[in-house]
Amino acid sequence: MRQKRYQHIWLLIFSLMIGLTGCGNSNTEKTTGSGEKEQQEITVATTSESGGLDPAGMIANTYLAYSLSALDELLVYDENGEIEYRGATSYETNEDGTVWTFHLREDAKWSDGSPVTAEDYRNTIERSLDPASGNGYANDLFFIENAEAIYNGDAEMDTLGVETPDDNTLIFHLSTPCVYFLDLLRLPVYTPSCHTYATAVGDGWDTNPETSVSNGPFCLKEYVSGQYFVLERNPYYWNQDAINLDEITYKFFDSQQAMQAAYETGEIDVAPGLLSTVMTEYEGQDDLLLTDAIATRYIYMNLSVEPLQDVRVRKALNLGLDRETLCKMIGEDTIPTYHLVASAMMNKATGESFTEEAEQPFEENIKEAQELLKEAGYPNGEGFPELTYNYPALEMDADTAQALQQQWKENLGITIRLNAQELQVNYSERRAGDFELCRMNWTADFSDPYTYLSMLLSNSTYNCSGIQDEYYDGLITQSDTETDVAARSELLHQAEQYAVGEQYYIIPLYNMKNVNLVNPEIEGIRQNPATGALEYRQAGWGKQ
């Protein structure tokens, strides 16, 4: 086990939990014997390569790791719910919330020194609205006038409700009011991509350091597919005084065990999202950091596959599990859930957990599940087709798959075939609807239940199951324009109860805690308030 060198981890945890920046503007620089500043670098583990770095392309884990340090959104909400301006300096909206005008930061520059303009924001939006881009967040642009029609090929791009009257003004014209429009600005499709280089999805510009420019604190220095990518300080970043690190290296790992081993040998400085066994191994050690993951692990059922069109079958698959036992088998970092929305998602109006404000959508009942299968024509599981469950070949998912297979066999008499896949393959086949049962994990993109519930909309690009439900769509659409916060929360609760507890469109499994190992000498790591992910923008090495 790595030898402890510093004893201030509680300061680190404190700063993480309340969102402080730790080192801030304090002197955290290492110096050489001659008094010159020493290069500050950290190395972070991340899961195996998936997706690219283009905000208009296929978004997966690699982009999410990259974007936290390399891209500035127009604005975000901080841990106190206050607006933190980044790419913009101010905004205004009209009385009914259908026109939003953003004034861009005039000193914002790309990492090649060229100015960031309103056209760069429009560039990402336009490219995302091409279905060939494969961007799962395209439907989050559909609030903009004619965006959905453009995506569906029913309107031309020049009818899009995005106006750029000058380089520093960006205006959105919405077809209907959206009470959480500012929250959406965290999403990739609302971040800029330099129109000089980012002309197409999938042509390689995003992983080429010469063309992959960024507007955030760091920019791409090197990208070696399947191995690592390196970010270096953006010399033109407008907020240089808040940045301490010179380089961040992200290394790809195929397993959590490999991440842990790399941390223990000093190959990496931060290993996030490790196995629950690390909690016991590192109990009482300075390196161990536990954080809440605003994420839900669940299963998509393909509604075009027999017999998953039958709500009785979907309900039986849900009621026929014992999630408490499942979580005990998987690890102490999992918590059973019966919701789509993560338990760590807070209701901004009340400050309480959104899921705890409503009744549990359903309760497990193996006997009832057996009766439902019998009613559907499969007594004791007889005649039930052998469905295949696709899941990424990662430790936690493998353990989960085996436990599910065992429980459904013992409780319902049905056989599920397990199919472990590379992460990228699992992601691509799910997006294409090429599955019967498929593991899904969703981490919140912003601090609103819509980030979960929108995925089941009929027109959602993340609706991989083929759900087409006008009643559900109506509830969500009504919530979009509801300005009374209590009434809006009630609509969202109704939508989740209906989708998860009446139609059983998904099989929720568990929420999680993130088990992380962090070098105690590093200060200023923040926990992103919207997603729960660790953020390294203002990290740095402490004094020696």
GUTORMAR-865871 format. One record per residue (C-alpha): residue in one letter; x, y, z. Coordinates in steps of 0.1 Angstrom, whole numbers, plus 5000, padded with zeros to 4 digits. Example, Ala and Ser with C-alpha at 12.3 -4.5 7.8 and 13.67 -1.06 7.14 Angstrom:
<'A',<5123,4955,5078>>,
<'S',<5137,4989,5071>>,
***
This chain:
<'M',<5000,5000,5000>>,
<'R',<5013,5035,4991>>,
<'Q',<5031,5051,5020>>,
<'K',<5014,5081,5035>>,
<'R',<5034,5113,5031>>,
<'Y',<5010,5140,5042>>,
<'Q',<4982,5141,5068>>,
<'H',<4958,5168,5055>>,
<'I',<4933,5146,5036>>,
<'W',<4905,5159,5058>>,
<'L',<4911,5194,5044>>,
<'L',<4909,5179,5010>>,
<'I',<4876,5161,5018>>,
<'F',<4862,5193,5034>>,
<'S',<4871,5213,5003>>,
<'L',<4855,5187,4980>>,
<'M',<4823,5185,4999>>,
<'I',<4816,5222,5001>>,
<'G',<4831,5229,4967>>,
<'L',<4860,5251,4977>>,
<'T',<4890,5253,4954>>,
<'G',<4915,5243,4980>>,
<'C',<4946,5260,4967>>,
<'G',<4928,5289,4950>>,
<'N',<4953,5317,4946>>,
<'S',<4976,5305,4973>>,
<'N',<5011,5295,4966>>,
<'T',<5010,5259,4957>>,
<'E',<5038,5259,4932>>,
<'K',<5067,5235,4935>>,
<'T',<5100,5252,4929>>,
<'T',<5134,5240,4919>>,
<'G',<5166,5246,4939>>,
<'S',<5172,5277,4918>>,
<'G',<5138,5291,4927>>,
<'E',<5123,5285,4893>>,
<'K',<5088,5272,4890>>,
<'E',<5086,5235,4885>>,
<'Q',<5062,5220,4860>>,
<'Q',<5029,5209,4878>>,
<'E',<5015,5178,4863>>,
<'I',<4990,5151,4874>>,
<'T',<4980,5118,4859>>,
<'V',<4944,5106,4861>>,
<'A',<4929,5072,4853>>,
<'T',<4899,5069,4831>>,
<'T',<4879,5041,4817>>,
<'S',<4887,5025,4783>>,
<'E',<4884,5048,4753>>,
<'S',<4848,5055,4741>>,
<'G',<4836,5082,4718>>,
<'G',<4856,5112,4707>>,
<'L',<4863,5148,4718>>,
<'D',<4838,5166,4695>>,
<'P',<4809,5181,4714>>,
<'A',<4788,5176,4682>>,
<'G',<4798,5139,4679>>,
<'M',<4792,5107,4698>>,
<'I',<4795,5116,4735>>,
<'A',<4808,5090,4759>>,
<'N',<4833,5087,4788>>,
<'T',<4863,5101,4769>>,
<'Y',<4846,5134,4760>>,
<'L',<4832,5138,4795>>,
<'A',<4867,5135,4810>>,
<'Y',<4882,5158,4785>>,
<'S',<4855,5185,4786>>,
<'L',<4856,5191,4823>>,
<'S',<4891,5207,4819>>,
<'A',<4892,5218,4783>>,
<'L',<4859,5235,4775>>,
<'D',<4841,5265,4789>>,
<'E',<4803,5265,4788>>,
<'L',<4784,5298,4784>>,
<'L',<4777,5296,4822>>,
<'V',<4772,5269,4849>>,
<'Y',<4757,5268,4884>>,
<'D',<4782,5264,4912>>,
<'E',<4778,5243,4943>>,
<'N',<4757,5271,4960>>,
<'G',<4733,5273,4930>>,
<'E',<4748,5306,4919>>,
<'I',<4756,5314,4883>>,
<'E',<4793,5311,4873>>,
<'Y',<4799,5329,4841>>,
<'R',<4824,5313,4817>>,
<'G',<4820,5318,4780>>,
<'A',<4794,5345,4786>>,
<'T',<4795,5375,4809>>,
<'S',<4758,5382,4811>>,
<'Y',<4724,5373,4796>>,
<'E',<4688,5385,4795>>,
<'T',<4655,5369,4785>>,
<'N',<4622,5382,4774>>,
<'E',<4591,5381,4796>>,
<'D',<4577,5348,4784>>,
<'G',<4612,5330,4783>>,
<'T',<4613,5324,4746>>,
<'V',<4642,5347,4736>>,
<'W',<4675,5343,4754>>,
<'T',<4704,5367,4746>>,
<'F',<4739,5359,4758>>,
<'H',<4768,5384,4757>>,
<'L',<4800,5366,4751>>,
<'R',<4833,5372,4769>>,
<'E',<4853,5395,4746>>,
<'D',<4886,5382,4760>>,
<'A',<4878,5346,4753>>,
<'K',<4902,5329,4730>>,
<'W',<4908,5295,4715>>,
<'S',<4941,5279,4724>>,
<'D',<4955,5289,4690>>,
<'G',<4950,5326,4700>>,
<'S',<4920,5332,4678>>,
<'P',<4888,5347,4693>>,
<'V',<4859,5326,4704>>,
<'T',<4828,5339,4686>>,
<'A',<4791,5333,4685>>,
<'E',<4796,5315,4652>>,
<'D',<4815,5288,4671>>,
<'Y',<4786,5281,4694>>,
<'R',<4763,5279,4664>>,
<'N',<4788,5256,4647>>,
<'T',<4783,5229,4673>>,
<'I',<4746,5232,4672>>,
<'E',<4743,5229,4635>>,
<'R',<4766,5199,4633>>,
<'S',<4747,5182,4662>>,
<'L',<4714,5186,4643>>,
<'D',<4727,5163,4616>>,
<'P',<4715,5128,4626>>,
<'A',<4747,5113,4611>>,
<'S',<4767,5129,4639>>,
<'G',<4753,5103,4663>>,
<'N',<4750,5129,4690>>,
<'G',<4728,5117,4718>>,
<'Y',<4721,5152,4731>>,
<'A',<4706,5165,4699>>,
<'N',<4671,5163,4713>>,
<'D',<4681,5188,4740>>,
<'L',<4683,5214,4712>>,
<'F',<4646,5208,4701>>,
<'F',<4634,5237,4723>>,
<'I',<4650,5260,4697>>,
<'E',<4628,5271,4668>>,
<'N',<4628,5246,4640>>,
<'A',<4656,5225,4655>>,
<'E',<4636,5193,4656>>,
<'A',<4623,5198,4621>>,
<'I',<4658,5203,4609>>,
<'Y',<4670,5172,4626>>,
<'N',<4641,5152,4610>>,
<'G',<4649,5166,4575>>,
<'D',<4617,5187,4574>>,
<'A',<4633,5222,4575>>,
<'E',<4664,5239,4562>>,
<'M',<4693,5250,4585>>,
<'D',<4687,5287,4577>>,
<'T',<4654,5285,4596>>,
<'L',<4671,5276,4629>>,
<'G',<4662,5299,4658>>,
<'V',<4698,5308,4666>>,
<'E',<4709,5344,4658>>,
<'T',<4745,5357,4658>>,
<'P',<4741,5395,4651>>,
<'D',<4778,5400,4659>>,
<'D',<4808,5380,4672>>,
<'N',<4799,5385,4708>>,
<'T',<4762,5381,4708>>,
<'L',<4743,5348,4707>>,
<'I',<4705,5348,4707>>,
<'F',<4683,5317,4711>>,
<'H',<4647,5318,4699>>,
<'L',<4627,5290,4716>>,
<'S',<4595,5276,4702>>,
<'T',<4581,5272,4737>>,
<'P',<4593,5285,4771>>,
<'C',<4618,5263,4789>>,
<'V',<4621,5270,4826>>,
<'Y',<4654,5251,4829>>,
<'F',<4671,5265,4798>>,
<'L',<4701,5277,4817>>,
<'D',<4707,5242,4830>>,
<'L',<4708,5229,4795>>,
<'L',<4739,5250,4787>>,
<'R',<4761,5224,4805>>,
<'L',<4754,5200,4777>>,
<'P',<4779,5193,4749>>,
<'V',<4756,5206,4721>>,
<'Y',<4756,5241,4737>>,
<'T',<4794,5243,4740>>,
<'P',<4815,5259,4712>>,
<'S',<4836,5242,4685>>,
<'C',<4860,5263,4665>>,
<'H',<4844,5268,4630>>,
<'T',<4878,5270,4614>>,
<'Y',<4887,5234,4622>>,
<'A',<4855,5216,4634>>,
<'T',<4839,5212,4600>>,
<'A',<4827,5176,4602>>,
<'V',<4821,5148,4627>>,
<'G',<4844,5119,4626>>,
<'D',<4872,5133,4604>>,
<'G',<4897,5133,4632>>,
<'W',<4901,5170,4638>>,
<'D',<4891,5165,4675>>,
<'T',<4920,5142,4684>>,
<'N',<4946,5161,4664>>,
<'P',<4964,5187,4687>>,
<'E',<4969,5210,4657>>,
<'T',<4932,5214,4651>>,
<'S',<4916,5204,4684>>,
<'V',<4917,5238,4700>>,
<'S',<4898,5245,4732>>,
<'N',<4884,5276,4750>>,
<'G',<4889,5263,4785>>,
<'P',<4918,5262,4810>>,
<'F',<4935,5233,4791>>,
<'C',<4939,5221,4755>>,
<'L',<4950,5189,4738>>,
<'K',<4987,5183,4736>>,
<'E',<4988,5147,4726>>,
<'Y',<4963,5119,4719>>,
<'V',<4974,5083,4716>>,
<'S',<4943,5061,4709>>,
<'G',<4937,5033,4733>>,
<'Q',<4965,5046,4756>>,
<'Y',<4962,5081,4769>>,
<'F',<4957,5118,4760>>,
<'V',<4975,5148,4775>>,
<'L',<4961,5183,4782>>,
<'E',<4983,5213,4787>>,
<'R',<4976,5247,4800>>,
<'N',<4958,5270,4774>>,
<'P',<4981,5300,4772>>,
<'Y',<4953,5322,4760>>,
<'Y',<4928,5313,4787>>,
<'W',<4910,5344,4802>>,
<'N',<4912,5332,4838>>,
<'Q',<4949,5322,4840>>,
<'D',<4952,5332,4877>>,
<'A',<4929,5304,4888>>,
<'I',<4949,5277,4871>>,
<'N',<4978,5259,4888>>,
<'L',<4985,5228,4868>>,
<'D',<5006,5228,4836>>,
<'E',<4995,5194,4824>>,
<'I',<4969,5167,4830>>,
<'T',<4974,5132,4815>>,
<'Y',<4944,5109,4813>>,
<'K',<4954,5072,4809>>,
<'F',<4929,5046,4796>>,
<'F',<4924,5015,4817>>,
<'D',<4902,4984,4808>>,
<'S',<4896,4975,4845>>,
<'Q',<4892,4990,4879>>,
<'Q',<4917,4966,4893>>,
<'A',<4943,4979,4868>>,
<'M',<4935,5015,4879>>,
<'Q',<4941,5006,4915>>,
<'A',<4974,4988,4907>>,
<'A',<4986,5018,4887>>,
<'Y',<4978,5041,4916>>,
<'E',<4997,5019,4941>>,
<'T',<5028,5019,4919>>,
<'G',<5027,5057,4914>>,
<'E',<5019,5055,4877>>,
<'I',<4988,5077,4883>>,
<'D',<4978,5103,4909>>,
<'V',<4940,5099,4908>>,
<'A',<4920,5067,4904>>,
<'P',<4883,5074,4903>>,
<'G',<4854,5050,4903>>,
<'L',<4871,5020,4918>>,
<'L',<4857,4987,4932>>,
<'S',<4840,4987,4966>>,
<'T',<4867,4965,4980>>,
<'V',<4890,4995,4980>>,
<'M',<4869,5010,5008>>,
<'T',<4880,4982,5031>>,
<'E',<4916,4980,5019>>,
<'Y',<4921,5018,5024>>,
<'E',<4900,5023,5054>>,
<'G',<4915,5051,5075>>,
<'Q',<4941,5060,5048>>,
<'D',<4946,5095,5035>>,
<'D',<4942,5084,4999>>,
<'L',<4906,5072,5002>>,
<'L',<4879,5096,4991>>,
<'L',<4842,5087,4988>>,
<'T',<4818,5109,4969>>,
<'D',<4782,5106,4958>>,
<'A',<4776,5096,4922>>,
<'I',<4746,5113,4907>>,
<'A',<4740,5082,4886>>,
<'T',<4716,5053,4881>>,
<'R',<4725,5019,4868>>,
<'Y',<4695,5003,4851>>,
<'I',<4685,4981,4822>>,
<'Y',<4668,4991,4789>>,
<'M',<4643,4966,4774>>,
<'N',<4639,4966,4736>>,
<'L',<4601,4970,4731>>,
<'S',<4604,4956,4696>>,
<'V',<4615,4922,4710>>,
<'E',<4590,4895,4720>>,
<'P',<4578,4893,4747>>,
<'L',<4590,4927,4760>>,
<'Q',<4561,4945,4744>>,
<'D',<4539,4930,4772>>,
<'V',<4538,4953,4802>>,
<'R',<4531,4921,4824>>,
<'V',<4565,4907,4813>>,
<'R',<4583,4940,4820>>,
<'K',<4567,4942,4854>>,
<'A',<4576,4906,4862>>,
<'L',<4613,4912,4853>>,
<'N',<4612,4942,4877>>,
<'L',<4593,4926,4906>>,
<'G',<4612,4893,4903>>,
<'L',<4645,4908,4916>>,
<'D',<4659,4912,4951>>,
<'R',<4679,4944,4948>>,
<'E',<4691,4943,4984>>,
<'T',<4707,4909,4978>>,
<'L',<4720,4921,4945>>,
<'C',<4738,4951,4961>>,
<'K',<4753,4929,4988>>,
<'M',<4767,4907,4961>>,
<'I',<4782,4936,4941>>,
<'G',<4796,4958,4968>>,
<'E',<4791,4983,4996>>,
<'D',<4792,5012,4972>>,
<'T',<4758,5004,4957>>,
<'I',<4724,5013,4970>>,
<'P',<4692,4996,4957>>,
<'T',<4669,5019,4937>>,
<'Y',<4634,5017,4922>>,
<'H',<4637,5050,4904>>,
<'L',<4652,5063,4872>>,
<'V',<4662,5096,4888>>,
<'A',<4693,5092,4909>>,
<'S',<4688,5094,4947>>,
<'A',<4715,5120,4949>>,
<'M',<4696,5144,4926>>,
<'M',<4684,5173,4947>>,
<'N',<4652,5192,4941>>,
<'K',<4665,5228,4938>>,
<'A',<4632,5241,4950>>,
<'T',<4632,5222,4983>>,
<'G',<4668,5212,4988>>,
<'E',<4657,5176,4994>>,
<'S',<4663,5145,4974>>,
<'F',<4639,5144,4945>>,
<'T',<4632,5107,4948>>,
<'E',<4625,5109,4985>>,
<'E',<4597,5134,4980>>,
<'A',<4575,5108,4962>>,
<'E',<4563,5072,4968>>,
<'Q',<4585,5044,4956>>,
<'P',<4572,5035,4921>>,
<'F',<4569,4998,4928>>,
<'E',<4578,4971,4954>>,
<'E',<4595,4938,4946>>,
<'N',<4572,4907,4949>>,
<'I',<4584,4874,4935>>,
<'K',<4551,4857,4939>>,
<'E',<4533,4885,4920>>,
<'A',<4560,4884,4893>>,
<'Q',<4554,4846,4889>>,
<'E',<4517,4852,4885>>,
<'L',<4523,4879,4859>>,
<'L',<4544,4856,4838>>,
<'K',<4517,4830,4841>>,
<'E',<4491,4855,4829>>,
<'A',<4514,4864,4800>>,
<'G',<4516,4827,4789>>,
<'Y',<4548,4816,4806>>,
<'P',<4539,4796,4837>>,
<'N',<4570,4789,4858>>,
<'G',<4589,4805,4829>>,
<'E',<4580,4777,4805>>,
<'G',<4582,4788,4768>>,
<'F',<4599,4821,4777>>,
<'P',<4625,4829,4750>>,
<'E',<4661,4831,4760>>,
<'L',<4669,4868,4760>>,
<'T',<4704,4882,4758>>,
<'Y',<4717,4907,4782>>,
<'N',<4744,4930,4768>>,
<'Y',<4768,4947,4793>>,
<'P',<4803,4962,4793>>,
<'A',<4831,4938,4802>>,
<'L',<4838,4957,4835>>,
<'E',<4841,4941,4869>>,
<'M',<4810,4957,4885>>,
<'D',<4789,4950,4854>>,
<'A',<4800,4914,4851>>,
<'D',<4791,4908,4888>>,
<'T',<4758,4925,4882>>,
<'A',<4750,4904,4851>>,
<'Q',<4757,4871,4869>>,
<'A',<4736,4880,4899>>,
<'L',<4707,4890,4876>>,
<'Q',<4710,4858,4856>>,
<'Q',<4709,4838,4888>>,
<'Q',<4679,4856,4904>>,
<'W',<4657,4855,4873>>,
<'K',<4665,4818,4869>>,
<'E',<4657,4810,4905>>,
<'N',<4627,4834,4910>>,
<'L',<4610,4832,4876>>,
<'G',<4624,4801,4859>>,
<'I',<4637,4820,4829>>,
<'T',<4671,4818,4813>>,
<'I',<4691,4850,4803>>,
<'R',<4722,4847,4782>>,
<'L',<4750,4870,4791>>,
<'N',<4770,4889,4765>>,
<'A',<4800,4909,4777>>,
<'Q',<4812,4935,4753>>,
<'E',<4839,4961,4749>>,
<'L',<4826,4994,4762>>,
<'Q',<4825,5011,4728>>,
<'V',<4807,4982,4712>>,
<'N',<4781,4981,4740>>,
<'Y',<4775,5018,4736>>,
<'S',<4772,5017,4698>>,
<'E',<4748,4986,4697>>,
<'R',<4726,5002,4724>>,
<'R',<4724,5035,4705>>,
<'A',<4715,5015,4674>>,
<'G',<4688,4996,4692>>,
<'D',<4706,4963,4685>>,
<'F',<4699,4945,4718>>,
<'E',<4672,4927,4738>>,
<'L',<4683,4937,4773>>,
<'C',<4711,4962,4777>>,
<'R',<4729,4977,4807>>,
<'M',<4726,5015,4809>>,
<'N',<4742,5039,4833>>,
<'W',<4732,5075,4833>>,
<'T',<4751,5102,4852>>,
<'A',<4733,5135,4855>>,
<'D',<4744,5162,4830>>,
<'F',<4728,5190,4850>>,
<'S',<4709,5196,4883>>,
<'D',<4674,5188,4872>>,
<'P',<4654,5155,4870>>,
<'Y',<4647,5163,4833>>,
<'T',<4683,5151,4826>>,
<'Y',<4669,5116,4834>>,
<'L',<4633,5117,4824>>,
<'S',<4639,5132,4790>>,
<'M',<4656,5100,4779>>,
<'L',<4623,5082,4777>>,
<'L',<4606,5108,4755>>,
<'S',<4594,5095,4721>>,
<'N',<4617,5119,4702>>,
<'S',<4647,5115,4725>>,
<'T',<4680,5104,4709>>,
<'Y',<4688,5085,4740>>,
<'N',<4654,5066,4738>>,
<'C',<4671,5033,4728>>,
<'S',<4641,5011,4737>>,
<'G',<4616,5024,4711>>,
<'I',<4593,5039,4737>>,
<'Q',<4564,5059,4720>>,
<'D',<4541,5071,4747>>,
<'E',<4520,5103,4741>>,
<'Y',<4508,5104,4777>>,
<'Y',<4543,5104,4791>>,
<'D',<4555,5129,4765>>,
<'G',<4526,5152,4775>>,
<'L',<4535,5152,4812>>,
<'I',<4571,5161,4804>>,
<'T',<4561,5188,4778>>,
<'Q',<4537,5203,4804>>,
<'S',<4566,5204,4830>>,
<'D',<4588,5223,4805>>,
<'T',<4567,5254,4807>>,
<'E',<4554,5252,4843>>,
<'T',<4568,5281,4862>>,
<'D',<4554,5271,4896>>,
<'V',<4582,5250,4910>>,
<'A',<4559,5229,4932>>,
<'A',<4535,5222,4903>>,
<'R',<4564,5213,4880>>,
<'S',<4579,5189,4906>>,
<'E',<4545,5172,4908>>,
<'L',<4544,5167,4870>>,
<'L',<4579,5152,4870>>,
<'H',<4570,5129,4898>>,
<'Q',<4539,5118,4879>>,
<'A',<4560,5111,4848>>,
<'E',<4585,5089,4867>>,
<'Q',<4558,5070,4886>>,
<'Y',<4540,5063,4853>>,
<'A',<4571,5053,4833>>,
<'V',<4588,5032,4860>>,
<'G',<4559,5021,4882>>,
<'E',<4531,5016,4857>>,
<'Q',<4546,5009,4823>>,
<'Y',<4579,4995,4836>>,
<'Y',<4599,5008,4806>>,
<'I',<4632,5003,4824>>,
<'I',<4646,4980,4851>>,
<'P',<4662,5002,4878>>,
<'L',<4690,4985,4897>>,
<'Y',<4711,5007,4920>>,
<'N',<4727,5040,4927>>,
<'M',<4763,5043,4936>>,
<'K',<4790,5060,4956>>,
<'N',<4823,5068,4939>>,
<'V',<4853,5051,4955>>,
<'N',<4883,5072,4946>>,
<'L',<4920,5071,4954>>,
<'V',<4936,5105,4954>>,
<'N',<4972,5115,4961>>,
<'P',<4969,5134,4994>>,
<'E',<4994,5161,4982>>,
<'I',<4970,5173,4956>>,
<'E',<4948,5202,4966>>,
<'G',<4919,5220,4950>>,
<'I',<4900,5190,4934>>,
<'R',<4863,5199,4932>>,
<'Q',<4833,5177,4929>>,
<'N',<4812,5189,4900>>,
<'P',<4778,5199,4916>>,
<'A',<4758,5188,4885>>,
<'T',<4774,5154,4878>>,
<'G',<4793,5144,4909>>,
<'A',<4825,5139,4889>>,
<'L',<4859,5150,4901>>,
<'E',<4871,5182,4885>>,
<'Y',<4907,5193,4882>>,
<'R',<4905,5228,4867>>,
<'Q',<4918,5244,4899>>,
<'A',<4938,5215,4913>>,
<'G',<4975,5218,4922>>,
<'W',<5002,5203,4943>>,
<'G',<5004,5215,4979>>,
<'K',<5035,5229,4995>>,
<'Q',<5063,5204,5003>>,
***
